[in-house]
C-alpha cells in the first residue's frame, strides 16, 4: 500500500512557495484585505490603495499559485478569497521552528549555568 502523503521535499517546496508569496509587501496588503473572509474583486482590492488593477492581478496570480488565494468567477468578474490551509501550515511550521530554537536556547542556558 502506498503512502498518499507528500514527501518531505514536496512539503518544503510548498512551504517555500507560500513564504515567497507572502514575502512581498504588496501581496501582504492584498492578503490583509482578504482577511475579512469576504471574497473580493480586483476593483475592491485596489480601493484605497495606489495599486493598479494590473499590479493587483499580477500579485493575485502569485498568491493563487501558492494556494494562498482562490479565484472564483462571479458573472463577469473574478472574486478572490483567502485560503486558510496554507497559512495555517506556514504558522504551524514557524511554531515548530520556534520550539526548536527555544529548546536549543534552554540547552545552551543549562550548559552555561
Backbone torsions as a table, in degrees:
resi	resn	phi	psi	omega
1	UNK	NA	131.3	-177.7
2	UNK	-91.6	147.3	178.6
3	UNK	-80.7	126.6	-177.2
4	UNK	-85.4	-7.0	-179.2
5	UNK	-71.7	147.5	178.1
6	UNK	-68.0	153.1	177.9
7	UNK	-68.0	163.6	177.9
8	UNK	-59.1	-40.1	179.2
9	UNK	-64.3	-42.1	178.1
10	UNK	-64.1	-39.1	178.0
11	UNK	-63.2	-42.7	179.1
12	UNK	-64.1	-41.0	179.0
13	UNK	-63.9	-40.7	178.4
14	UNK	-63.3	-46.1	178.6
15	UNK	-62.3	-41.9	179.9
16	UNK	-60.9	-39.1	178.4
17	UNK	-64.3	-42.2	178.8
18	UNK	-65.0	-48.1	-179.7
19	UNK	-63.0	-38.8	177.4
20	UNK	-63.6	-41.6	179.1
21	UNK	-64.6	-36.5	-178.9
22	UNK	-83.6	-6.5	-176.8
23	UNK	-84.2	16.6	-179.8
24	UNK	-121.5	131.7	-176.8
25	UNK	-58.5	-42.5	-179.2
26	UNK	-64.3	-42.4	179.2
27	UNK	-66.1	-33.8	175.9
28	UNK	-65.5	-34.9	175.8
29	UNK	-63.5	-44.0	179.0
30	UNK	-63.1	-45.2	178.7
31	UNK	-60.7	-43.2	179.4
32	UNK	-60.2	-38.6	178.3
33	UNK	-67.2	-29.4	-178.8
34	UNK	-85.3	-6.8	-179.4
35	UNK	-64.6	-15.7	178.3
36	UNK	-63.3	-20.2	-179.6
37	UNK	90.6	-10.5	-179.6
38	UNK	-92.8	125.2	176.1
39	UNK	-57.8	141.2	-176.3
40	UNK	-131.5	150.2	177.3
41	UNK	-82.7	169.0	177.4
42	UNK	-61.7	-38.8	177.9
43	UNK	-60.1	-44.3	178.9
44	UNK	-64.4	-36.9	-178.9
45	UNK	-71.7	-23.6	178.2
46	UNK	-88.8	-18.2	179.8
47	UNK	-55.8	132.7	176.7
48	UNK	77.0	10.2	177.7
49	UNK	-125.3	172.1	174.8
50	UNK	-97.2	10.8	-177.7
51	UNK	-79.9	144.0	173.9
52	UNK	-84.7	162.8	176.0
53	UNK	-61.1	-37.1	180.0
54	UNK	-64.8	-41.3	179.2
55	UNK	-64.5	-45.0	179.5
56	UNK	-63.7	-40.6	177.9
57	UNK	-59.4	-44.6	179.7
58	UNK	-60.4	-46.0	-178.8
59	UNK	-69.5	-35.8	176.7
60	UNK	-63.6	-36.0	177.9
61	UNK	-62.1	-41.1	178.8
62	UNK	-65.5	-45.2	179.2
63	UNK	-64.1	-37.7	179.6
64	UNK	-68.8	-40.2	178.1
65	UNK	-63.7	-30.7	178.2
66	UNK	-83.8	-6.2	179.7
67	UNK	83.1	8.2	-176.8
68	UNK	-79.0	-32.3	175.6
69	UNK	-128.2	160.3	176.7
70	UNK	-133.7	132.8	178.0
71	UNK	-99.1	139.0	178.7
72	UNK	-132.1	130.5	179.6
73	UNK	-73.1	131.1	175.9
74	UNK	-130.0	95.6	-175.4
75	UNK	68.5	-123.8	-178.0
76	UNK	-90.8	-6.0	-177.8
77	UNK	-120.3	163.6	176.2
78	UNK	-100.2	136.1	173.7
79	UNK	-110.3	137.9	-177.2
80	UNK	-114.8	136.9	-179.6
81	UNK	-129.8	147.4	177.7
82	UNK	-72.9	138.3	175.5
83	UNK	-104.6	117.6	-172.2
84	UNK	-76.2	-27.7	-173.7
85	UNK	-56.2	-50.0	179.5
86	UNK	-62.8	-34.4	179.2
87	UNK	-70.6	-39.4	177.3
88	UNK	-64.4	-40.6	178.1
89	UNK	-63.9	-43.2	179.4
90	UNK	-62.7	-41.7	179.1
91	UNK	-65.0	-44.4	179.1
92	UNK	-60.7	-39.8	178.6
93	UNK	-64.0	-45.3	178.3
94	UNK	-65.2	-37.2	176.4
95	UNK	-62.0	-41.3	179.2
96	UNK	-64.6	-41.4	177.8
97	UNK	-64.9	-41.2	179.1
98	UNK	-61.6	-41.3	177.9
99	UNK	-63.8	-39.6	178.5
100	UNK	-63.1	-41.0	177.3
101	UNK	-66.0	-42.5	178.4
102	UNK	-59.9	-42.9	178.5
103	UNK	-63.9	-43.6	179.9
104	UNK	-64.0	-41.6	179.0
105	UNK	-67.3	-36.9	177.9
106	UNK	-65.4	-40.1	177.7
107	UNK	-65.4	-40.8	178.1
108	UNK	-63.3	-43.7	179.0
109	UNK	-61.6	-44.7	179.6
110	UNK	-63.2	-38.2	179.0
111	UNK	-65.8	-43.7	-177.9
112	UNK	-68.6	-39.3	-180.0
113	UNK	-71.0	NA	NA
